[in-house]
Amino acid sequence: MLIAQITDTHVVKTGGRAYGDQVDTNGMLRQAIARLNAFAPRPDLVVITGDLVDHGTPEEYAALKTLLLELELPFYLVIGNHDDRATLMAELDYPHLSGVGPFVQYVVEPYPIRLIALDSTSDEHHRGEFCEQRLAWLSDRLAEQPDRPTIVALHHPPFDTGIVTMDALGPGWADGLNAVLAGYPNVLRVLCGHVHRSIQAVVGGRLMNVCPSTAHQVNLDLAAGAPNPARLAEGFFEMEPPAFQLHRWDGQTMVTHTALIERYRLVAPISREMMEAMATRGDLREMRKKDLVF
């Protein structure tokens, strides 16, 4: 099974650009969709881990729906801090969101891996939040199938990344979440967004995975202490290449790959002589040192 993950698409209203006309988030999502549609082998599904739009307005969700019409793969949406819960549920009528509430949490069953989508957003703040009601729901869902391979997806990483501006989420907001996840070794990955970078951490024995954005990335600022206003004023985001992730499950092991959305020039290091030498042994996977003829 192959699961694609994109995140932090920050769609704005049709015809607009984000951050004072600096970032064409809509156009960059369209490029990401084209890359996923063309990828071989084709992913079984796409998980979009939050910050679907930039301001949570009906116009932005309408633009998102238009863009997602181009995606030829099944997809599942996770809410992020830039989204508005009430507007999202009112404007997006996808089957996997039908009947959710009061939080945007649901389970996807018809695949070899079970997907549990969580709502880590706050009504008032950008920081992560996971109340007792959401935690009880998660505990019940995990207890239903404690041995089935499972992926949990939420927007905010439930750990500190070292980028203090993004880690200012409130003390201990994810302690209960991490304690519950630690009791289920069948949870193969915890997929996150929010930080606009590729980041991995093991928390409570569970591998947490943060995906880069399809648009702009967050500066890799690992300076300790409180966020530096002067540094933030210079530029909080950086136009590093947009990327996505692929999570490959072979029935035993899950392997995660990070790939850039833009394709780059190919280099062919295998010469015709090398291919002929390998073919004479009947196994093109076996390359000997003496076969290296350029």
C-alpha positions as CSV (number, residue, x, y, z in Angstrom):
1,M,0.0,0.0,0.0
2,L,1.2,3.5,-0.9
3,I,-0.1,6.5,1.0
4,A,0.8,10.0,-0.2
5,Q,0.8,12.9,2.2
6,I,0.6,16.6,1.4
7,T,0.1,19.4,3.9
8,D,-0.2,23.1,4.6
9,T,-1.7,24.0,1.2
10,H,-2.9,27.4,2.5
11,V,-5.3,27.9,-0.4
12,V,-6.7,31.4,-0.8
13,K,-9.6,32.7,-2.8
14,T,-9.5,32.0,-6.6
15,G,-7.2,34.5,-8.3
16,G,-5.4,35.5,-5.1
17,R,-2.0,34.9,-3.7
18,A,-0.9,34.5,0.0
19,Y,1.1,36.8,2.2
20,G,0.8,40.1,0.5
21,D,0.8,38.5,-3.0
22,Q,4.1,36.8,-2.4
23,V,3.2,33.1,-2.6
24,D,1.0,31.4,-5.2
25,T,-0.3,28.7,-2.9
26,N,-3.1,27.8,-5.2
27,G,-0.8,27.3,-8.2
28,M,1.6,25.3,-6.1
29,L,-1.1,23.0,-5.0
30,R,-2.1,22.5,-8.6
31,Q,1.5,21.5,-9.4
32,A,1.5,19.0,-6.4
33,I,-1.8,17.5,-7.6
34,A,-0.3,17.0,-11.1
35,R,2.8,15.3,-9.6
36,L,0.6,12.9,-7.5
37,N,-1.6,12.1,-10.5
38,A,1.4,11.2,-12.6
39,F,3.3,9.3,-9.9
40,A,3.9,5.6,-10.6
41,P,3.1,3.4,-8.9
42,R,-0.1,5.3,-8.2
43,P,-0.7,6.0,-4.5
44,D,-3.8,4.3,-3.0
45,L,-4.9,7.5,-1.2
46,V,-3.8,11.0,-0.3
47,V,-3.9,12.4,3.3
48,I,-3.9,16.2,3.5
49,T,-2.8,17.1,7.0
50,G,-4.3,20.5,7.7
51,D,-4.1,24.2,7.0
52,L,-6.1,23.4,3.9
53,V,-6.9,27.1,3.4
54,D,-5.3,30.3,4.8
55,H,-8.1,32.1,6.6
56,G,-10.9,29.7,6.9
57,T,-13.4,31.6,4.7
58,P,-16.1,30.1,2.4
59,E,-14.4,31.6,-0.6
60,E,-11.2,29.8,0.2
61,Y,-12.9,26.5,0.7
62,A,-14.7,27.0,-2.6
63,A,-11.3,27.4,-4.2
64,L,-10.0,24.3,-2.5
65,K,-12.9,22.2,-3.8
66,T,-12.2,23.4,-7.3
67,L,-8.5,22.5,-7.1
68,L,-9.3,19.1,-5.6
69,L,-11.5,18.3,-8.6
70,E,-8.2,17.8,-10.4
71,L,-6.9,15.1,-7.9
72,E,-7.5,11.7,-9.4
73,L,-6.8,9.8,-6.2
74,P,-9.0,9.2,-3.1
75,F,-8.2,11.9,-0.5
76,Y,-8.9,12.6,3.1
77,L,-8.7,16.0,4.8
78,V,-7.4,16.9,8.3
79,I,-8.2,20.2,9.9
80,G,-5.4,22.7,10.8
81,N,-5.1,25.9,12.8
82,H,-5.6,28.1,9.7
83,D,-8.9,26.3,9.0
84,D,-12.2,27.2,10.6
85,R,-14.0,24.2,12.0
86,A,-17.6,25.4,11.4
87,T,-16.9,26.8,8.0
88,L,-15.0,23.7,6.9
89,M,-17.9,21.4,7.9
90,A,-20.5,23.7,6.3
91,E,-18.6,24.1,3.0
92,L,-17.0,20.7,2.4
93,D,-19.4,17.9,1.7
94,Y,-17.0,15.0,1.1
95,P,-18.3,11.6,2.3
96,H,-15.5,11.1,4.8
97,L,-16.6,14.3,6.6
98,S,-20.3,13.4,6.7
99,G,-21.6,13.2,10.2
100,V,-18.4,14.3,11.9
101,G,-18.8,16.6,15.0
102,P,-18.3,18.4,17.2
103,F,-14.7,17.8,16.1
104,V,-13.3,16.9,12.7
105,Q,-12.3,13.3,13.7
106,Y,-13.1,10.2,11.7
107,V,-11.9,6.7,10.8
108,V,-11.1,5.3,7.3
109,E,-11.5,1.5,7.1
110,P,-11.4,0.0,3.6
111,Y,-7.6,-0.3,3.2
112,P,-5.0,-2.6,4.6
113,I,-4.0,0.2,7.0
114,R,-6.6,1.9,9.1
115,L,-6.5,5.7,9.1
116,I,-7.6,7.7,12.1
117,A,-7.9,11.5,11.5
118,L,-7.7,13.8,14.6
119,D,-8.6,17.4,15.2
120,S,-5.8,19.2,17.1
121,T,-7.1,22.7,16.6
122,S,-8.2,25.5,19.0
123,D,-11.1,27.8,18.4
124,E,-9.1,30.8,19.6
125,H,-5.4,30.1,19.2
126,H,-3.0,28.7,16.6
127,R,-1.5,26.3,19.2
128,G,-2.4,22.7,19.4
129,E,-5.2,21.5,21.6
130,F,-6.5,18.0,22.4
131,C,-9.3,18.0,25.0
132,E,-10.6,15.1,27.1
133,Q,-13.5,14.6,24.7
134,R,-11.2,14.2,21.7
135,L,-8.9,11.9,23.7
136,A,-11.7,9.7,24.8
137,W,-12.9,9.3,21.2
138,L,-9.4,8.3,20.1
139,S,-9.0,5.8,22.9
140,D,-12.3,4.2,21.9
141,R,-11.3,4.0,18.3
142,L,-7.9,2.5,19.0
143,A,-9.4,-0.1,21.4
144,E,-11.7,-1.3,18.6
145,Q,-8.9,-2.9,16.6
146,P,-5.7,-2.9,18.8
147,D,-3.8,-5.3,16.4
148,R,-4.6,-3.7,13.1
149,P,-1.9,-1.6,11.4
150,T,-3.0,2.0,11.9
151,I,-1.9,5.5,10.9
152,V,-3.0,8.5,13.0
153,A,-3.1,11.9,11.3
154,L,-3.3,15.3,12.9
155,H,-2.1,18.8,12.1
156,H,0.1,19.8,15.1
157,P,3.1,17.6,15.9
158,P,2.7,16.4,19.5
159,F,6.3,17.1,20.3
160,D,8.7,20.1,20.3
161,T,10.7,20.4,17.1
162,G,13.3,22.9,18.3
163,I,11.8,25.7,16.1
164,V,10.5,27.7,19.0
165,T,8.1,29.9,17.0
166,M,6.2,26.8,15.9
167,D,6.6,25.0,19.3
168,A,4.8,27.7,21.3
169,L,1.7,25.5,21.7
170,G,1.0,25.6,25.4
171,P,2.3,23.4,28.2
172,G,1.7,19.7,27.9
173,W,-1.2,20.0,25.4
174,A,-0.3,16.6,23.9
175,D,0.6,14.6,27.0
176,G,-2.6,12.7,27.1
177,L,-2.5,12.0,23.4
178,N,1.1,10.7,23.5
179,A,0.2,8.5,26.6
180,V,-2.6,6.9,24.7
181,L,-0.6,6.3,21.5
182,A,2.2,4.8,23.5
183,G,-0.1,1.9,24.4
184,Y,-0.7,0.9,20.8
185,P,2.3,-0.5,19.0
186,N,0.1,-1.1,16.0
187,V,0.2,2.6,15.3
188,L,2.8,2.6,12.5
189,R,3.1,6.4,12.0
190,V,1.7,9.6,13.4
191,L,1.4,11.9,10.3
192,C,1.6,15.7,11.0
193,G,1.9,19.0,9.3
194,H,2.1,22.6,10.7
195,V,5.9,23.1,10.7
196,H,6.4,23.1,6.9
197,R,9.5,20.9,7.1
198,S,10.5,17.3,7.0
199,I,10.9,16.3,10.7
200,Q,10.9,12.9,12.5
201,A,10.8,12.0,16.2
202,V,10.1,9.0,18.3
203,V,7.7,9.8,21.1
204,G,6.5,7.0,23.4
205,G,7.7,4.4,21.0
206,R,5.6,5.9,18.1
207,L,7.3,7.4,15.0
208,M,6.0,10.9,14.4
209,N,6.4,12.3,10.9
210,V,6.1,15.9,9.8
211,C,5.6,16.6,6.1
212,P,6.9,19.7,4.2
213,S,4.4,22.1,2.7
214,T,3.3,22.0,-1.0
215,A,4.1,25.8,-0.9
216,H,6.4,27.7,1.4
217,Q,8.6,26.2,4.2
218,V,9.4,27.5,7.7
219,N,12.9,28.8,8.3
220,L,15.1,26.2,10.0
221,D,15.8,28.4,13.0
222,L,17.0,26.2,15.9
223,A,18.1,29.1,18.1
224,A,17.2,28.5,21.7
225,G,15.0,30.9,23.8
226,A,11.9,32.9,23.0
227,P,11.1,33.7,19.4
228,N,13.3,36.6,18.1
229,P,11.1,39.4,16.7
230,A,13.9,40.8,14.6
231,R,14.6,37.5,13.0
232,L,10.9,36.9,12.3
233,A,10.7,40.4,10.7
234,E,13.4,39.4,8.3
235,G,11.4,36.5,7.0
236,F,9.6,33.7,8.8
237,F,9.0,31.6,5.7
238,E,11.5,30.5,3.1
239,M,10.8,29.4,-0.5
240,E,12.6,26.1,-0.3
241,P,11.3,23.6,-2.8
242,P,7.8,22.3,-2.1
243,A,7.6,18.6,-1.3
244,F,5.3,15.7,-0.3
245,Q,5.8,12.4,1.4
246,L,5.1,8.8,0.5
247,H,4.5,6.1,3.1
248,R,5.0,2.6,1.7
249,W,3.6,-0.4,3.6
250,D,4.5,-4.0,2.4
251,G,2.6,-5.8,5.1
252,Q,5.6,-5.9,7.5
253,T,7.4,-2.6,7.4
254,M,6.4,1.0,6.7
255,V,9.0,3.2,4.9
256,T,8.6,6.9,4.4
257,H,10.1,8.9,1.4
258,T,10.2,12.6,1.0
259,A,10.1,13.8,-2.6
260,L,10.2,17.3,-4.2
261,I,7.2,18.3,-6.3
262,E,9.4,19.7,-9.1
263,R,11.2,17.2,-11.2
264,Y,14.9,17.7,-12.0
265,R,17.3,16.7,-14.7
266,L,17.9,13.0,-14.9
267,V,21.4,11.5,-15.1
268,A,21.9,8.0,-16.5
269,P,25.0,6.5,-14.8
270,I,24.4,3.0,-16.2
271,S,26.1,2.5,-19.6
272,R,25.1,0.1,-22.3
273,E,28.1,-2.1,-21.4
274,M,27.0,-2.3,-17.8
275,M,23.5,-3.3,-18.7
276,E,24.8,-6.0,-21.1
277,A,27.2,-7.4,-18.4
278,M,24.4,-7.5,-15.9
279,A,22.0,-9.1,-18.4
280,T,24.4,-12.0,-19.1
281,R,24.0,-13.1,-15.5
282,G,20.2,-13.0,-15.8
283,D,19.6,-10.6,-12.9
284,L,19.5,-6.9,-13.6
285,R,19.4,-6.2,-9.8
286,E,22.9,-7.5,-9.3
287,M,25.7,-5.1,-10.0
288,R,29.3,-6.0,-9.5
289,K,32.1,-3.6,-9.1
290,K,33.7,-4.7,-12.3
291,D,30.5,-3.8,-14.2
292,L,31.0,-0.1,-13.6
293,V,31.9,1.0,-17.1
294,F,31.1,4.7,-17.9
